[in-house]
Amino acid sequence: MKEVAAHAGVSLGTVSNVLNRPERVAAATRSRVEAAITALGFVRNESARHLRSGRSRTLAFVVLDAANPFFTDVAAGVQRSADAADLATYLCDCGGDPDRQARYLDLLAEQRVQGVLVTPVDPTDPRLEQLPRRGTPVVLVDRGAGPTHCSVTVDDVTGGALAVDHLLELGHERIAVVGGPTSLGQVADRITGARSALERVGRDPADLVVVETTGLTVAEGRRAGDRLAGLPSRRRPTAVFCANDLLALGLLQRSVGRGLRVPHDLAIVGYDDIEFAEAAAVPLTSVAQPRELLGRTAVDLLLAEVGAGPEHEHRRVVFAPELVVRSSTAVPGPATG
């Protein structure tokens, strides 16, 4: 900065104002300083600014699993709002590992990021409470929160009910839910919604066959397809609600590979309505979430909390899901052996 000041023939304070408060500097002087910056190839030391201010111009999004296109779409919304606020974004992929989540949260606390958006693998991690107490706001994404955090989510209980209501209206009697682990709040809520749909029509919610998976992946969907195909025909479900679209795509692939006709032998409903749902060989019926809107809203909540300081009141934003009906669901066909 001293070299820039000397080159432009101004004081060090004037250079600082051009960099940080340009509206305070006369246009001609500002042009001279900017020309000197260009001529010298000056790049300001952002790390030094962070040390002085105690806060960086970054935020972080800690995702459950970046391999899931749902989170990629949410991250796109985060990035758009962060760009508009002139903030850089760290994307931290937990890969479903609570230990990795813990390491990321510790690292982000050291980095003094403006705030953390997180879809927690482990919602009981004490770091989620410690970060706000140390001055780093935390907003939960795709997960509801109590009084200590802002959150943005979709009503997953309603989403699960929408999926099974649709299958019941088509006339399906034997319905299964595929998803897991059920320790994930999103999965548990979707199963709760599915059971509530049965209760509303006078059915025993225990009639719902639950196939728990170890993750929300295509491979787990294939394995679930093998398990369902192994059931006797009189017990085999005619319809399956999957807790996300990746599971549904794996189930669809394995079912078609085994000679089942989708939707006549097996109707399939997914969740999230990712781009691949519509592009599948049999386009998937899915419960849609406003993925990018979740990300944008999370950043808005975070910036509002940073700006309000101690006067901030936490908000919980809940969006309504929508059922998108495609070719993977229909009335059950005649029984097969």
BALOBA-1460 file (C-alpha; in Angstrom, 3 decimals):
// residues 337
<rec num="1" residu="m" x="0.000" y="0.000" z="0.000"/>
<rec num="2" residu="k" x="2.918" y="2.334" z="0.701"/>
<rec num="3" residu="e" x="4.244" y="1.723" z="-2.812"/>
<rec num="4" residu="v" x="0.805" y="2.433" z="-4.286"/>
<rec num="5" residu="a" x="0.600" y="5.689" z="-2.256"/>
<rec num="6" residu="a" x="4.038" y="6.792" z="-3.453"/>
<rec num="7" residu="h" x="3.284" y="5.924" z="-7.069"/>
<rec num="8" residu="a" x="-0.011" y="7.842" z="-7.003"/>
<rec num="9" residu="g" x="1.374" y="10.723" z="-4.951"/>
<rec num="10" residu="v" x="-1.203" y="10.367" z="-2.171"/>
<rec num="11" residu="s" x="-1.205" y="9.428" z="1.490"/>
<rec num="12" residu="l" x="-1.472" y="5.874" z="2.788"/>
<rec num="13" residu="g" x="-4.869" y="6.785" z="4.268"/>
<rec num="14" residu="t" x="-6.147" y="7.796" z="0.834"/>
<rec num="15" residu="v" x="-5.166" y="4.388" z="-0.574"/>
<rec num="16" residu="s" x="-6.973" y="2.717" z="2.336"/>
<rec num="17" residu="n" x="-10.090" y="4.774" z="1.619"/>
<rec num="18" residu="v" x="-10.031" y="3.873" z="-2.064"/>
<rec num="19" residu="l" x="-9.882" y="0.198" z="-1.127"/>
<rec num="20" residu="n" x="-12.451" y="0.277" z="1.663"/>
<rec num="21" residu="r" x="-14.509" y="3.488" z="1.439"/>
<rec num="22" residu="p" x="-14.169" y="4.734" z="-2.162"/>
<rec num="23" residu="e" x="-17.129" y="7.092" z="-1.833"/>
<rec num="24" residu="r" x="-14.987" y="9.273" z="0.448"/>
<rec num="25" residu="v" x="-12.367" y="9.944" z="-2.248"/>
<rec num="26" residu="a" x="-12.662" y="12.468" z="-5.079"/>
<rec num="27" residu="a" x="-13.089" y="10.844" z="-8.483"/>
<rec num="28" residu="a" x="-9.807" y="12.188" z="-9.918"/>
<rec num="29" residu="t" x="-7.792" y="11.037" z="-6.910"/>
<rec num="30" residu="r" x="-9.524" y="7.657" z="-6.934"/>
<rec num="31" residu="s" x="-8.634" y="7.213" z="-10.603"/>
<rec num="32" residu="r" x="-4.949" y="7.964" z="-9.868"/>
<rec num="33" residu="v" x="-4.865" y="5.390" z="-7.063"/>
<rec num="34" residu="e" x="-6.642" y="2.765" z="-9.173"/>
<rec num="35" residu="a" x="-4.170" y="3.372" z="-12.004"/>
<rec num="36" residu="a" x="-1.280" y="2.871" z="-9.556"/>
<rec num="37" residu="i" x="-2.866" y="-0.351" z="-8.270"/>
<rec num="38" residu="t" x="-3.105" y="-1.642" z="-11.849"/>
<rec num="39" residu="a" x="0.417" y="-0.543" z="-12.779"/>
<rec num="40" residu="l" x="1.995" y="-2.165" z="-9.713"/>
<rec num="41" residu="g" x="-0.151" y="-5.317" z="-9.758"/>
<rec num="42" residu="f" x="-1.169" y="-4.666" z="-6.160"/>
<rec num="43" residu="v" x="-3.413" y="-7.255" z="-4.459"/>
<rec num="44" residu="r" x="-4.530" y="-6.428" z="-0.958"/>
<rec num="45" residu="n" x="-3.796" y="-8.856" z="1.880"/>
<rec num="46" residu="e" x="-7.256" y="-10.087" z="2.806"/>
<rec num="47" residu="s" x="-5.862" y="-12.258" z="5.609"/>
<rec num="48" residu="a" x="-4.425" y="-9.188" z="7.312"/>
<rec num="49" residu="r" x="-7.801" y="-7.467" z="7.071"/>
<rec num="50" residu="h" x="-9.398" y="-10.522" z="8.687"/>
<rec num="51" residu="l" x="-6.947" y="-10.312" z="11.574"/>
<rec num="52" residu="r" x="-7.835" y="-6.665" z="12.183"/>
<rec num="53" residu="s" x="-11.583" y="-7.082" z="11.857"/>
<rec num="54" residu="g" x="-11.877" y="-10.508" z="13.506"/>
<rec num="55" residu="r" x="-14.199" y="-11.647" z="10.701"/>
<rec num="56" residu="s" x="-13.623" y="-12.923" z="7.160"/>
<rec num="57" residu="r" x="-15.616" y="-12.253" z="4.005"/>
<rec num="58" residu="t" x="-16.550" y="-15.914" z="3.754"/>
<rec num="59" residu="l" x="-19.341" y="-18.211" z="4.808"/>
<rec num="60" residu="a" x="-19.436" y="-21.992" z="4.796"/>
<rec num="61" residu="f" x="-21.985" y="-24.575" z="3.712"/>
<rec num="62" residu="v" x="-21.439" y="-27.925" z="5.441"/>
<rec num="63" residu="v" x="-23.443" y="-30.474" z="3.455"/>
<rec num="64" residu="l" x="-24.566" y="-33.952" z="4.389"/>
<rec num="65" residu="d" x="-23.416" y="-35.476" z="1.088"/>
<rec num="66" residu="a" x="-22.219" y="-33.439" z="-1.896"/>
<rec num="67" residu="a" x="-22.630" y="-36.500" z="-4.148"/>
<rec num="68" residu="n" x="-26.399" y="-36.028" z="-3.831"/>
<rec num="69" residu="p" x="-27.631" y="-33.620" z="-6.555"/>
<rec num="70" residu="f" x="-30.174" y="-32.227" z="-4.097"/>
<rec num="71" residu="f" x="-27.368" y="-30.613" z="-2.103"/>
<rec num="72" residu="t" x="-25.641" y="-29.437" z="-5.283"/>
<rec num="73" residu="d" x="-28.807" y="-27.525" z="-6.175"/>
<rec num="74" residu="v" x="-29.117" y="-26.091" z="-2.657"/>
<rec num="75" residu="a" x="-25.461" y="-25.036" z="-2.862"/>
<rec num="76" residu="a" x="-26.196" y="-23.211" z="-6.132"/>
<rec num="77" residu="g" x="-28.756" y="-21.118" z="-4.267"/>
<rec num="78" residu="v" x="-26.271" y="-20.469" z="-1.479"/>
<rec num="79" residu="q" x="-23.650" y="-19.359" z="-3.996"/>
<rec num="80" residu="r" x="-25.997" y="-16.933" z="-5.757"/>
<rec num="81" residu="s" x="-26.947" y="-15.134" z="-2.556"/>
<rec num="82" residu="a" x="-23.357" y="-15.163" z="-1.285"/>
<rec num="83" residu="d" x="-22.140" y="-13.654" z="-4.567"/>
<rec num="84" residu="a" x="-24.735" y="-10.896" z="-4.285"/>
<rec num="85" residu="a" x="-23.410" y="-10.103" z="-0.800"/>
<rec num="86" residu="d" x="-19.778" y="-10.134" z="-2.043"/>
<rec num="87" residu="l" x="-18.956" y="-13.179" z="0.073"/>
<rec num="88" residu="a" x="-16.890" y="-16.228" z="-0.828"/>
<rec num="89" residu="t" x="-18.271" y="-19.673" z="0.024"/>
<rec num="90" residu="y" x="-16.574" y="-22.755" z="1.424"/>
<rec num="91" residu="l" x="-18.350" y="-26.000" z="0.503"/>
<rec num="92" residu="c" x="-17.592" y="-28.734" z="3.045"/>
<rec num="93" residu="d" x="-18.727" y="-32.272" z="2.209"/>
<rec num="94" residu="c" x="-19.311" y="-34.503" z="5.241"/>
<rec num="95" residu="g" x="-20.086" y="-37.578" z="3.144"/>
<rec num="96" residu="g" x="-22.454" y="-38.742" z="5.885"/>
<rec num="97" residu="d" x="-19.595" y="-38.912" z="8.419"/>
<rec num="98" residu="p" x="-20.232" y="-37.209" z="11.800"/>
<rec num="99" residu="d" x="-16.499" y="-37.134" z="12.580"/>
<rec num="100" residu="r" x="-15.850" y="-35.204" z="9.392"/>
<rec num="101" residu="q" x="-18.630" y="-32.785" z="10.348"/>
<rec num="102" residu="a" x="-16.916" y="-32.197" z="13.693"/>
<rec num="103" residu="r" x="-13.540" y="-31.527" z="12.013"/>
<rec num="104" residu="y" x="-15.077" y="-29.052" z="9.603"/>
<rec num="105" residu="l" x="-16.872" y="-27.146" z="12.353"/>
<rec num="106" residu="d" x="-13.650" y="-26.871" z="14.358"/>
<rec num="107" residu="l" x="-11.758" y="-25.630" z="11.285"/>
<rec num="108" residu="l" x="-14.435" y="-23.082" z="10.412"/>
<rec num="109" residu="a" x="-14.404" y="-21.705" z="13.943"/>
<rec num="110" residu="e" x="-10.661" y="-21.097" z="13.550"/>
<rec num="111" residu="q" x="-11.204" y="-19.420" z="10.168"/>
<rec num="112" residu="r" x="-13.605" y="-16.862" z="11.700"/>
<rec num="113" residu="v" x="-16.113" y="-17.247" z="8.880"/>
<rec num="114" residu="q" x="-19.092" y="-14.893" z="8.919"/>
<rec num="115" residu="g" x="-21.396" y="-17.831" z="9.523"/>
<rec num="116" residu="v" x="-22.048" y="-21.500" z="8.885"/>
<rec num="117" residu="l" x="-24.907" y="-23.119" z="6.997"/>
<rec num="118" residu="v" x="-25.160" y="-26.805" z="7.837"/>
<rec num="119" residu="t" x="-27.241" y="-29.847" z="7.056"/>
<rec num="120" residu="p" x="-26.088" y="-31.840" z="10.060"/>
<rec num="121" residu="v" x="-25.123" y="-35.493" z="9.960"/>
<rec num="122" residu="d" x="-25.153" y="-35.325" z="13.755"/>
<rec num="123" residu="p" x="-27.646" y="-32.719" z="15.016"/>
<rec num="124" residu="t" x="-26.515" y="-33.358" z="18.613"/>
<rec num="125" residu="d" x="-22.924" y="-32.189" z="17.950"/>
<rec num="126" residu="p" x="-22.208" y="-29.627" z="20.714"/>
<rec num="127" residu="r" x="-20.259" y="-27.501" z="18.229"/>
<rec num="128" residu="l" x="-23.557" y="-26.444" z="16.670"/>
<rec num="129" residu="e" x="-24.381" y="-24.707" z="19.970"/>
<rec num="130" residu="q" x="-20.843" y="-23.528" z="20.721"/>
<rec num="131" residu="l" x="-20.274" y="-21.670" z="17.439"/>
<rec num="132" residu="p" x="-23.084" y="-19.096" z="17.961"/>
<rec num="133" residu="r" x="-21.968" y="-18.508" z="21.550"/>
<rec num="134" residu="r" x="-18.532" y="-17.643" z="20.162"/>
<rec num="135" residu="g" x="-19.999" y="-15.198" z="17.664"/>
<rec num="136" residu="t" x="-20.351" y="-17.361" z="14.546"/>
<rec num="137" residu="p" x="-24.020" y="-17.744" z="13.567"/>
<rec num="138" residu="v" x="-25.242" y="-21.177" z="12.457"/>
<rec num="139" residu="v" x="-28.260" y="-21.733" z="10.208"/>
<rec num="140" residu="l" x="-29.628" y="-25.249" z="9.786"/>
<rec num="141" residu="v" x="-30.546" y="-26.176" z="6.207"/>
<rec num="142" residu="d" x="-33.044" y="-28.934" z="5.326"/>
<rec num="143" residu="r" x="-33.509" y="-29.532" z="9.029"/>
<rec num="144" residu="g" x="-35.741" y="-27.839" z="11.587"/>
<rec num="145" residu="a" x="-34.235" y="-26.192" z="14.655"/>
<rec num="146" residu="g" x="-35.085" y="-25.243" z="18.189"/>
<rec num="147" residu="p" x="-34.802" y="-21.794" z="19.767"/>
<rec num="148" residu="t" x="-31.013" y="-21.500" z="19.390"/>
<rec num="149" residu="h" x="-30.724" y="-21.447" z="15.578"/>
<rec num="150" residu="c" x="-32.394" y="-20.122" z="12.486"/>
<rec num="151" residu="s" x="-33.435" y="-22.855" z="10.080"/>
<rec num="152" residu="v" x="-34.905" y="-23.391" z="6.644"/>
<rec num="153" residu="t" x="-36.551" y="-26.643" z="5.690"/>
<rec num="154" residu="v" x="-39.430" y="-28.318" z="3.894"/>
<rec num="155" residu="d" x="-42.332" y="-29.973" z="5.715"/>
<rec num="156" residu="d" x="-41.154" y="-33.553" z="5.259"/>
<rec num="157" residu="v" x="-44.060" y="-35.061" z="7.196"/>
<rec num="158" residu="t" x="-46.433" y="-33.504" z="4.682"/>
<rec num="159" residu="g" x="-44.143" y="-34.642" z="1.858"/>
<rec num="160" residu="g" x="-44.267" y="-38.266" z="2.982"/>
<rec num="161" residu="a" x="-48.038" y="-38.067" z="3.282"/>
<rec num="162" residu="l" x="-48.359" y="-36.597" z="-0.232"/>
<rec num="163" residu="a" x="-46.436" y="-39.543" z="-1.686"/>
<rec num="164" residu="v" x="-48.482" y="-42.254" z="0.024"/>
<rec num="165" residu="d" x="-51.798" y="-40.421" z="-0.449"/>
<rec num="166" residu="h" x="-51.068" y="-40.539" z="-4.188"/>
<rec num="167" residu="l" x="-50.369" y="-44.275" z="-4.109"/>
<rec num="168" residu="l" x="-53.509" y="-44.977" z="-2.072"/>
<rec num="169" residu="e" x="-55.641" y="-42.932" z="-4.472"/>
<rec num="170" residu="l" x="-54.320" y="-45.084" z="-7.305"/>
<rec num="171" residu="g" x="-55.576" y="-48.158" z="-5.453"/>
<rec num="172" residu="h" x="-52.358" y="-49.650" z="-4.082"/>
<rec num="173" residu="e" x="-52.803" y="-51.799" z="-0.970"/>
<rec num="174" residu="r" x="-49.294" y="-53.112" z="-0.385"/>
<rec num="175" residu="i" x="-46.970" y="-50.117" z="-0.021"/>
<rec num="176" residu="a" x="-43.342" y="-50.011" z="1.108"/>
<rec num="177" residu="v" x="-41.069" y="-47.159" z="2.150"/>
<rec num="178" residu="v" x="-37.357" y="-47.337" z="1.334"/>
<rec num="179" residu="g" x="-34.980" y="-45.014" z="3.162"/>
<rec num="180" residu="g" x="-32.395" y="-44.594" z="5.825"/>
<rec num="181" residu="p" x="-30.737" y="-44.384" z="8.091"/>
<rec num="182" residu="t" x="-33.833" y="-43.499" z="10.095"/>
<rec num="183" residu="s" x="-31.599" y="-41.544" z="12.494"/>
<rec num="184" residu="l" x="-31.655" y="-38.807" z="9.847"/>
<rec num="185" residu="g" x="-34.490" y="-36.478" z="10.787"/>
<rec num="186" residu="q" x="-35.544" y="-35.969" z="7.173"/>
<rec num="187" residu="v" x="-36.000" y="-39.716" z="6.624"/>
<rec num="188" residu="a" x="-37.821" y="-40.196" z="9.930"/>
<rec num="189" residu="d" x="-40.230" y="-37.356" z="9.119"/>
<rec num="190" residu="r" x="-40.985" y="-38.728" z="5.652"/>
<rec num="191" residu="i" x="-41.770" y="-42.157" z="7.114"/>
<rec num="192" residu="t" x="-43.980" y="-40.525" z="9.756"/>
<rec num="193" residu="g" x="-45.889" y="-38.759" z="6.994"/>
<rec num="194" residu="a" x="-46.284" y="-42.005" z="5.059"/>
<rec num="195" residu="r" x="-47.765" y="-43.732" z="8.090"/>
<rec num="196" residu="s" x="-50.122" y="-40.834" z="8.761"/>
<rec num="197" residu="a" x="-51.539" y="-41.220" z="5.239"/>
<rec num="198" residu="l" x="-52.474" y="-44.818" z="6.026"/>
<rec num="199" residu="e" x="-54.057" y="-43.797" z="9.319"/>
<rec num="200" residu="r" x="-56.237" y="-41.198" z="7.616"/>
<rec num="201" residu="v" x="-57.887" y="-43.896" z="5.480"/>
<rec num="202" residu="g" x="-58.389" y="-46.230" z="8.435"/>
<rec num="203" residu="r" x="-55.412" y="-48.467" z="7.714"/>
<rec num="204" residu="d" x="-52.997" y="-49.755" z="10.329"/>
<rec num="205" residu="p" x="-49.732" y="-47.784" z="9.888"/>
<rec num="206" residu="a" x="-47.936" y="-51.036" z="10.739"/>
<rec num="207" residu="d" x="-49.065" y="-52.285" z="7.309"/>
<rec num="208" residu="l" x="-46.386" y="-50.075" z="5.807"/>
<rec num="209" residu="v" x="-43.320" y="-52.153" z="4.926"/>
<rec num="210" residu="v" x="-40.189" y="-50.162" z="5.870"/>
<rec num="211" residu="v" x="-36.944" y="-51.172" z="4.166"/>
<rec num="212" residu="e" x="-34.208" y="-49.285" z="5.985"/>
<rec num="213" residu="t" x="-31.064" y="-48.440" z="4.040"/>
<rec num="214" residu="t" x="-27.641" y="-47.398" z="5.269"/>
<rec num="215" residu="g" x="-27.622" y="-44.320" z="3.038"/>
<rec num="216" residu="l" x="-29.542" y="-42.332" z="0.443"/>
<rec num="217" residu="t" x="-27.692" y="-43.569" z="-2.633"/>
<rec num="218" residu="v" x="-28.402" y="-45.291" z="-5.941"/>
<rec num="219" residu="a" x="-26.511" y="-48.388" z="-4.760"/>
<rec num="220" residu="e" x="-28.712" y="-48.645" z="-1.667"/>
<rec num="221" residu="g" x="-31.765" y="-48.333" z="-3.917"/>
<rec num="222" residu="r" x="-30.546" y="-51.300" z="-5.940"/>
<rec num="223" residu="r" x="-30.044" y="-53.358" z="-2.796"/>
<rec num="224" residu="a" x="-33.546" y="-52.450" z="-1.620"/>
<rec num="225" residu="g" x="-34.855" y="-53.633" z="-4.992"/>
<rec num="226" residu="d" x="-33.202" y="-57.023" z="-4.439"/>
<rec num="227" residu="r" x="-34.775" y="-57.320" z="-0.988"/>
<rec num="228" residu="l" x="-38.248" y="-56.460" z="-2.228"/>
<rec num="229" residu="a" x="-37.959" y="-58.767" z="-5.231"/>
<rec num="230" residu="g" x="-37.130" y="-61.628" z="-2.873"/>
<rec num="231" residu="l" x="-40.482" y="-61.391" z="-1.096"/>
<rec num="232" residu="p" x="-43.275" y="-63.860" z="-1.991"/>
<rec num="233" residu="s" x="-45.634" y="-62.381" z="-4.597"/>
<rec num="234" residu="r" x="-48.531" y="-62.210" z="-2.121"/>
<rec num="235" residu="r" x="-46.423" y="-59.994" z="0.203"/>
<rec num="236" residu="r" x="-44.474" y="-58.080" z="-2.403"/>
<rec num="237" residu="p" x="-45.444" y="-54.382" z="-2.484"/>
<rec num="238" residu="t" x="-47.086" y="-53.026" z="-5.609"/>
<rec num="239" residu="a" x="-45.817" y="-49.531" z="-4.792"/>
<rec num="240" residu="v" x="-42.756" y="-48.027" z="-3.125"/>
<rec num="241" residu="f" x="-42.125" y="-44.576" z="-1.724"/>
<rec num="242" residu="c" x="-38.389" y="-43.821" z="-1.604"/>
<rec num="243" residu="a" x="-37.004" y="-41.233" z="0.816"/>
<rec num="244" residu="n" x="-35.059" y="-39.578" z="-2.000"/>
<rec num="245" residu="d" x="-34.707" y="-39.732" z="-5.768"/>
<rec num="246" residu="l" x="-31.324" y="-41.488" z="-5.773"/>
<rec num="247" residu="l" x="-32.848" y="-44.444" z="-3.940"/>
<rec num="248" residu="a" x="-35.784" y="-44.380" z="-6.354"/>
<rec num="249" residu="l" x="-33.455" y="-44.397" z="-9.379"/>
<rec num="250" residu="g" x="-31.535" y="-47.390" z="-8.016"/>
<rec num="251" residu="l" x="-34.774" y="-49.215" z="-7.240"/>
<rec num="252" residu="l" x="-36.101" y="-48.431" z="-10.719"/>
<rec num="253" residu="q" x="-32.940" y="-49.738" z="-12.362"/>
<rec num="254" residu="r" x="-32.930" y="-52.987" z="-10.414"/>
<rec num="255" residu="s" x="-36.673" y="-53.567" z="-10.818"/>
<rec num="256" residu="v" x="-36.573" y="-53.117" z="-14.597"/>
<rec num="257" residu="g" x="-33.492" y="-55.334" z="-14.736"/>
<rec num="258" residu="r" x="-35.456" y="-58.078" z="-12.977"/>
<rec num="259" residu="g" x="-38.233" y="-57.881" z="-15.552"/>
<rec num="260" residu="l" x="-40.757" y="-55.871" z="-13.538"/>
<rec num="261" residu="r" x="-42.892" y="-53.380" z="-15.397"/>
<rec num="262" residu="v" x="-42.794" y="-49.922" z="-13.865"/>
<rec num="263" residu="p" x="-45.405" y="-48.685" z="-13.040"/>
<rec num="264" residu="h" x="-47.764" y="-51.631" z="-13.660"/>
<rec num="265" residu="d" x="-45.953" y="-54.234" z="-11.549"/>
<rec num="266" residu="l" x="-44.328" y="-51.681" z="-9.267"/>
<rec num="267" residu="a" x="-45.157" y="-47.990" z="-8.870"/>
<rec num="268" residu="i" x="-42.308" y="-45.820" z="-7.566"/>
<rec num="269" residu="v" x="-42.346" y="-42.363" z="-5.945"/>
<rec num="270" residu="g" x="-39.136" y="-40.487" z="-5.138"/>
<rec num="271" residu="y" x="-38.379" y="-37.363" z="-3.135"/>
<rec num="272" residu="d" x="-36.513" y="-34.108" z="-3.991"/>
<rec num="273" residu="d" x="-37.394" y="-33.944" z="-7.719"/>
<rec num="274" residu="i" x="-33.774" y="-33.626" z="-8.827"/>
<rec num="275" residu="e" x="-33.092" y="-33.135" z="-12.540"/>
<rec num="276" residu="f" x="-32.400" y="-36.850" z="-13.038"/>
<rec num="277" residu="a" x="-35.921" y="-37.744" z="-11.833"/>
<rec num="278" residu="e" x="-37.528" y="-36.389" z="-14.985"/>
<rec num="279" residu="a" x="-34.708" y="-37.720" z="-17.177"/>
<rec num="280" residu="a" x="-34.992" y="-41.345" z="-15.959"/>
<rec num="281" residu="a" x="-35.887" y="-44.137" z="-18.417"/>
<rec num="282" residu="v" x="-39.266" y="-44.145" z="-16.700"/>
<rec num="283" residu="p" x="-39.699" y="-40.540" z="-15.513"/>
<rec num="284" residu="l" x="-40.125" y="-40.525" z="-11.757"/>
<rec num="285" residu="t" x="-43.060" y="-39.228" z="-9.808"/>
<rec num="286" residu="s" x="-41.404" y="-37.248" z="-7.014"/>
<rec num="287" residu="v" x="-42.085" y="-34.934" z="-4.098"/>
<rec num="288" residu="a" x="-40.464" y="-31.639" z="-5.076"/>
<rec num="289" residu="q" x="-38.492" y="-29.387" z="-2.760"/>
<rec num="290" residu="p" x="-37.531" y="-25.792" z="-3.700"/>
<rec num="291" residu="r" x="-33.849" y="-26.629" z="-3.644"/>
<rec num="292" residu="e" x="-32.219" y="-23.371" z="-4.736"/>
<rec num="293" residu="l" x="-34.734" y="-21.367" z="-2.693"/>
<rec num="294" residu="l" x="-33.636" y="-23.286" z="0.400"/>
<rec num="295" residu="g" x="-30.049" y="-22.173" z="-0.212"/>
<rec num="296" residu="r" x="-30.915" y="-18.540" z="-0.924"/>
<rec num="297" residu="t" x="-33.167" y="-18.306" z="2.113"/>
<rec num="298" residu="a" x="-30.496" y="-19.819" z="4.362"/>
<rec num="299" residu="v" x="-28.011" y="-17.097" z="3.330"/>
<rec num="300" residu="d" x="-30.661" y="-14.405" z="3.885"/>
<rec num="301" residu="l" x="-31.285" y="-15.712" z="7.408"/>
<rec num="302" residu="l" x="-27.552" y="-15.811" z="8.111"/>
<rec num="303" residu="l" x="-26.892" y="-12.270" z="6.917"/>
<rec num="304" residu="a" x="-29.884" y="-10.971" z="8.877"/>
<rec num="305" residu="e" x="-28.449" y="-12.554" z="12.019"/>
<rec num="306" residu="v" x="-24.978" y="-11.116" z="11.379"/>
<rec num="307" residu="g" x="-26.458" y="-7.653" z="10.846"/>
<rec num="308" residu="a" x="-28.804" y="-7.693" z="13.834"/>
<rec num="309" residu="g" x="-26.265" y="-8.755" z="16.455"/>
<rec num="310" residu="p" x="-27.558" y="-9.465" z="19.981"/>
<rec num="311" residu="e" x="-31.060" y="-8.208" z="19.076"/>
<rec num="312" residu="h" x="-31.572" y="-10.981" z="16.557"/>
<rec num="313" residu="e" x="-34.583" y="-13.273" z="16.933"/>
<rec num="314" residu="h" x="-34.229" y="-16.726" z="15.383"/>
<rec num="315" residu="r" x="-36.615" y="-17.687" z="12.597"/>
<rec num="316" residu="r" x="-37.738" y="-21.073" z="11.319"/>
<rec num="317" residu="v" x="-38.771" y="-20.985" z="7.651"/>
<rec num="318" residu="v" x="-40.750" y="-24.016" z="6.450"/>
<rec num="319" residu="f" x="-41.661" y="-24.466" z="2.778"/>
<rec num="320" residu="a" x="-44.453" y="-26.708" z="1.506"/>
<rec num="321" residu="p" x="-43.506" y="-29.650" z="-0.757"/>
<rec num="322" residu="e" x="-45.359" y="-30.439" z="-3.991"/>
<rec num="323" residu="l" x="-46.090" y="-33.752" z="-5.670"/>
<rec num="324" residu="v" x="-44.957" y="-33.953" z="-9.308"/>
<rec num="325" residu="v" x="-46.691" y="-36.878" z="-11.034"/>
<rec num="326" residu="r" x="-44.888" y="-38.622" z="-13.900"/>
<rec num="327" residu="s" x="-44.851" y="-42.046" z="-15.550"/>
<rec num="328" residu="s" x="-43.497" y="-44.146" z="-12.660"/>
<rec num="329" residu="t" x="-46.860" y="-44.338" z="-10.885"/>
<rec num="330" residu="a" x="-50.148" y="-45.832" z="-12.085"/>
<rec num="331" residu="v" x="-52.940" y="-48.085" z="-10.859"/>
<rec num="332" residu="p" x="-51.661" y="-51.561" z="-9.931"/>
<rec num="333" residu="g" x="-51.681" y="-54.067" z="-12.768"/>
<rec num="334" residu="p" x="-52.780" y="-57.707" z="-12.549"/>
<rec num="335" residu="a" x="-50.820" y="-59.812" z="-10.066"/>
<rec num="336" residu="t" x="-47.729" y="-61.576" z="-11.378"/>
<rec num="337" residu="g" x="-46.033" y="-64.685" z="-9.999"/>
